[in-house]
Structure formats: structure tokens, C-alpha cells
């Protein structure tokens, strides 16, 4: 599945957002347990866990909760991290109720909000799906993985390269719908002219290095083409997991007051 959306410039702000997205089952899985939402101002990927379609239910309920919220379709809402946390916890409760704790999902993404009178990215993350930012020539991962291997990297027990092939690289320490910790992390950053945001499941980051991801984002101008190219590169690399990506471009950013 793939598609794209374009949000026309707001008369008051001048901000224009263009988005491309794609998802694929991969080459070794029977069904796709990823779900995504790309509906301004919410852009997020949920990677379901549980198997036998339970993971698909968990991730679907997660993005459904986001999509049915009052925030969806609101241009530059004045949404705080506390407000977004309430929405994430609502998704967590719905999943637990529907699946009795037998399924869970990661969640990573960004909401385009107004803060201090200017557009800001409100990033959020639970689990090991990721959100990256390419801004003013600088590329990096905004979110921090909630996973066992990330904890090993943080404490210096293994390197980033060793983490890529570690046998417990898929074990998450936070998730929605299951486990004891569903607390999201948040980051609030001002939107810069020409910003490009990538939201992805670990089906992408598990196959491609950050350097390979950057190479595509920096050279493929159209966000939908960039999303499709990322999927194609993952398939060439083996695509051992479901993979979902959203690429968001922001232009016409108003000057800060």
C-alpha cells in the first residue's frame, strides 16, 4: 500500500506540508501487522506484536484512536505533550480491553502543532519504531528506542553495529496494550524551512543503516518517491519484517516572531 497527501498552504501561516507513505508485508511474513496514519497534523506508524492477526488488531486500534480524535484534521492545533499523552493512554486502554493484554504495538510519529505562535514538531515514541529528521543538512534519529539492545548500547556493553545483529534486538521494553510500561517520550522542536521527517517501523531500520536511509532521503526529492524507494531498498535487503514508512516535507515556514 502506498499513497500521498498534500496539505495546501494555510492563509495565515504559509506553511505547506507534503507527505508520502508506503507499507509492505515484507518477504518473510504472511500478514502485515503494521498500521499507519498520515492525516495532517498526525503522522504515525504502529508496529503490532502478538501474531495470528492480534498484532494487526493492536496497531489498528492505535492509529484508529489517533484518527478519531479531535486533533485529526485540525490545522496546527495547540496540542501539548500532556494532551497527546492522554490520547496515547486512551489507545493503550482500548488495546488492553480488546485483546486482554495478549497483543501490543509500538508507536512513533509526530504531530504538527502551534507553540509560541509558530509551527513545531511534537515528536512521540513508545517502543522501537523510529522518527528521523533531516533539517538544514543535518540528519539524525529524534526518538530513542525502548529496547533491550538500546539499553545495552547506552551502558556501553555493545556497539551500535553489534546491536543490529544482536539476538534480542526485537525485544522492546515499552509498548502499548501489553507489559507494565506504556509511557511515551516526547520532543518539541520548531519547524525549519525544508524539514524532512521520516517515521518508520523497525522493518526499515532493521534492514537499512542510517547512512543508507539518509542517502535516499537526501537525494529523492518527492516524498512519495522517497517512501517507495525506501521500501524497495528494504525488499532488496531481504525485508525480514513488515515495513512501513511516512515521509513528510515542510516548506513555506513562517519566520519566528
C-alpha positions as CSV (number, residue, x, y, z in Angstrom):
1,X,0.0,0.0,0.0
2,X,1.2,3.5,-0.8
3,X,-0.2,6.9,-1.2
4,X,0.5,10.6,-0.7
5,X,-1.3,13.7,0.6
6,X,-0.7,17.4,0.2
7,X,-1.8,20.0,2.7
8,X,-2.2,23.4,1.0
9,X,-0.6,26.4,2.5
10,X,-2.5,28.0,5.3
11,X,-3.6,31.5,4.6
12,X,-2.4,32.7,7.9
13,X,0.8,30.7,8.2
14,X,2.0,30.0,4.7
15,X,3.1,26.5,5.8
16,X,2.8,23.8,3.2
17,X,3.1,20.1,4.0
18,X,3.5,17.3,1.5
19,X,3.5,13.6,2.6
20,X,4.2,10.3,1.0
21,X,3.7,6.9,2.7
22,X,4.0,3.2,1.9
23,X,3.8,-0.2,3.7
24,X,4.7,-3.7,2.7
25,X,4.3,-7.1,4.3
26,X,7.9,-7.9,3.5
27,X,9.3,-11.2,2.1
28,X,9.1,-13.5,5.1
29,X,5.8,-12.6,6.9
30,X,2.4,-13.9,5.9
31,X,0.5,-10.8,7.0
32,X,1.2,-7.1,7.7
33,X,0.8,-6.2,11.4
34,X,1.9,-2.5,10.8
35,X,-0.6,0.3,10.7
36,X,-0.1,4.0,9.9
37,X,-1.9,7.3,9.9
38,X,-0.9,10.2,7.6
39,X,-3.6,12.8,8.2
40,X,-2.5,16.3,8.9
41,X,-1.5,17.1,11.6
42,X,-0.9,13.5,12.8
43,X,1.7,11.2,11.1
44,X,2.5,8.0,12.9
45,X,3.4,4.3,12.5
46,X,2.4,1.5,14.8
47,X,4.1,-1.9,14.6
48,X,1.8,-4.6,16.1
49,X,3.0,-7.6,18.1
50,X,1.2,-10.8,19.0
51,X,0.9,-12.8,15.8
52,X,-2.2,-14.6,14.5
53,X,-3.6,-11.1,13.5
54,X,-3.6,-9.9,17.1
55,X,-0.7,-7.5,16.3
56,X,-2.7,-6.2,13.4
57,X,-5.6,-5.5,15.8
58,X,-3.4,-3.7,18.3
59,X,-1.8,-1.4,15.8
60,X,-5.1,-0.8,14.0
61,X,-6.8,0.2,17.3
62,X,-3.8,2.5,18.0
63,X,-4.0,4.5,14.8
64,X,-7.8,4.4,14.8
65,X,-7.7,6.2,18.2
66,X,-5.5,8.9,16.8
67,X,-7.6,9.3,13.7
68,X,-10.8,9.6,15.6
69,X,-9.5,12.2,18.0
70,X,-10.4,15.9,17.9
71,X,-6.9,16.6,16.8
72,X,-7.2,14.8,13.5
73,X,-7.9,17.3,10.7
74,X,-7.1,20.3,12.9
75,X,-4.6,22.7,11.3
76,X,-1.8,23.5,13.7
77,X,-3.6,22.6,16.9
78,X,-2.3,24.0,20.3
79,X,-1.6,20.5,21.5
80,X,0.7,19.9,24.4
81,X,2.7,16.7,25.3
82,X,0.2,16.2,28.2
83,X,-2.7,16.3,25.8
84,X,-1.0,13.8,23.4
85,X,-0.1,11.6,26.4
86,X,-3.8,11.3,27.3
87,X,-4.6,10.3,23.7
88,X,-1.8,7.6,23.7
89,X,-3.0,6.3,27.0
90,X,-6.5,6.0,25.6
91,X,-5.1,3.9,22.8
92,X,-3.3,1.7,25.3
93,X,-6.5,1.2,27.3
94,X,-8.5,0.3,24.2
95,X,-5.9,-2.3,23.1
96,X,-5.8,-3.9,26.5
97,X,-9.6,-4.1,26.6
98,X,-9.9,-5.6,23.2
99,X,-7.1,-8.1,23.4
100,X,-6.9,-8.8,27.1
101,X,-3.2,-7.9,27.1
102,X,-2.3,-10.6,24.6
103,X,-1.2,-8.1,21.9
104,X,0.6,-4.9,21.8
105,X,2.1,-2.3,19.5
106,X,4.9,0.2,19.2
107,X,4.0,3.8,18.2
108,X,6.2,6.5,16.8
109,X,5.4,9.7,15.0
110,X,4.9,13.4,15.0
111,X,2.1,16.0,15.3
112,X,2.4,19.4,13.6
113,X,1.4,21.8,16.3
114,X,1.5,25.5,17.2
115,X,3.7,26.5,20.1
116,X,4.8,30.1,21.0
117,X,3.0,31.3,17.9
118,X,5.0,29.2,15.4
119,X,4.8,25.7,13.9
120,X,6.5,23.0,15.9
121,X,7.0,19.3,15.5
122,X,5.8,17.4,18.6
123,X,7.5,14.0,18.3
124,X,6.4,11.0,20.4
125,X,7.5,7.4,20.8
126,X,6.8,4.1,22.5
127,X,8.9,1.1,21.6
128,X,11.4,0.7,18.8
129,X,9.7,2.2,15.8
130,X,11.5,5.4,14.9
131,X,11.2,9.0,13.7
132,X,14.1,10.8,12.0
133,X,14.7,14.4,10.9
134,X,16.6,15.8,8.0
135,X,17.0,19.5,8.7
136,X,19.3,22.2,7.3
137,X,21.6,19.4,6.1
138,X,21.7,17.6,9.4
139,X,20.2,14.1,9.7
140,X,19.5,12.1,12.8
141,X,17.2,9.9,14.8
142,X,14.9,12.1,17.0
143,X,13.3,9.2,19.0
144,X,15.1,6.8,21.3
145,X,14.4,3.1,21.0
146,X,12.8,1.4,24.0
147,X,14.5,-1.9,23.6
148,X,16.9,-4.2,25.4
149,X,19.7,-3.7,22.9
150,X,19.3,0.1,23.2
151,X,19.9,-0.2,26.9
152,X,23.0,-2.3,26.2
153,X,24.3,0.3,23.8
154,X,23.5,3.1,26.3
155,X,25.5,1.3,29.0
156,X,28.4,0.6,26.7
157,X,28.0,-3.2,26.7
158,X,27.6,-3.4,22.9
159,X,28.2,-1.1,20.0
160,X,25.5,0.3,17.6
161,X,26.8,-2.1,14.9
162,X,26.6,-5.1,17.3
163,X,23.0,-4.1,18.2
164,X,22.0,-4.6,14.5
165,X,22.5,-8.3,14.7
166,X,22.0,-9.0,18.4
167,X,19.7,-12.0,19.1
168,X,17.4,-9.9,21.3
169,X,17.2,-6.8,19.1
170,X,13.5,-7.2,18.7
171,X,12.7,-7.2,22.4
172,X,11.0,-3.9,23.4
173,X,10.9,-2.5,26.9
174,X,7.8,-0.3,26.3
175,X,4.7,-1.0,24.3
176,X,1.0,-0.1,24.1
177,X,-1.5,-2.7,25.1
178,X,0.8,-5.1,26.9
179,X,3.5,-5.1,29.6
180,X,4.0,-2.7,32.5
181,X,5.3,0.4,30.7
182,X,3.4,2.3,28.1
183,X,4.8,5.7,28.8
184,X,5.7,7.7,25.7
185,X,8.7,10.0,25.3
186,X,8.1,13.5,23.7
187,X,10.3,16.1,22.0
188,X,9.2,19.6,20.8
189,X,11.2,21.2,18.1
190,X,10.5,24.2,15.8
191,X,9.7,23.5,12.2
192,X,12.6,24.7,10.0
193,X,12.3,25.6,6.3
194,X,12.8,22.4,4.1
195,X,12.4,20.0,7.0
196,X,12.0,16.3,6.0
197,X,10.6,13.9,8.6
198,X,10.7,10.1,8.3
199,X,8.5,7.9,10.5
200,X,9.2,4.1,10.2
201,X,8.7,0.7,11.7
202,X,11.8,-1.3,12.6
203,X,11.3,-3.3,9.4
204,X,13.1,-0.4,7.8
205,X,15.8,0.4,10.4
206,X,16.5,-3.3,10.9
207,X,17.4,-3.7,7.2
208,X,19.0,-0.3,6.2
209,X,21.7,1.6,8.1
210,X,21.1,5.3,9.0
211,X,23.6,6.1,6.2
212,X,21.6,4.2,3.6
213,X,18.4,5.9,4.8
214,X,20.0,9.3,4.7
215,X,21.3,8.7,1.2
216,X,17.7,8.1,-0.1
217,X,16.1,11.0,1.9
218,X,18.8,13.4,0.7
219,X,18.6,12.5,-3.0
220,X,15.0,11.6,-3.8
221,X,13.1,14.9,-3.8
222,X,9.5,13.8,-4.0
223,X,8.3,12.4,-0.6
224,X,6.1,9.7,-2.2
225,X,9.0,8.6,-4.4
226,X,11.3,8.7,-1.4
227,X,8.8,6.4,0.6
228,X,8.6,4.0,-2.3
229,X,12.4,4.0,-2.7
230,X,12.9,3.2,1.0
231,X,10.5,0.2,0.6
232,X,12.3,-1.0,-2.5
233,X,15.7,-0.8,-0.8
234,X,14.3,-2.8,2.2
235,X,13.0,-5.5,-0.2
236,X,16.4,-5.7,-1.9
237,X,18.0,-6.2,1.6
238,X,15.7,-9.1,2.4
239,X,12.7,-7.5,4.2
240,X,12.6,-10.0,7.0
241,X,9.8,-7.9,8.7
242,X,6.8,-5.8,7.8
243,X,8.0,-2.3,6.8
244,X,6.1,1.0,6.9
245,X,7.3,4.5,6.2
246,X,6.0,8.0,6.1
247,X,8.0,10.9,4.6
248,X,6.8,14.5,5.4
249,X,8.2,17.7,3.8
250,X,7.6,21.2,5.2
251,X,8.1,24.4,3.2
252,X,6.9,28.0,3.5
253,X,7.7,28.0,7.2
254,X,6.9,31.5,8.6
255,X,9.7,33.4,10.3
256,X,9.6,33.2,14.1
257,X,8.1,36.3,15.8
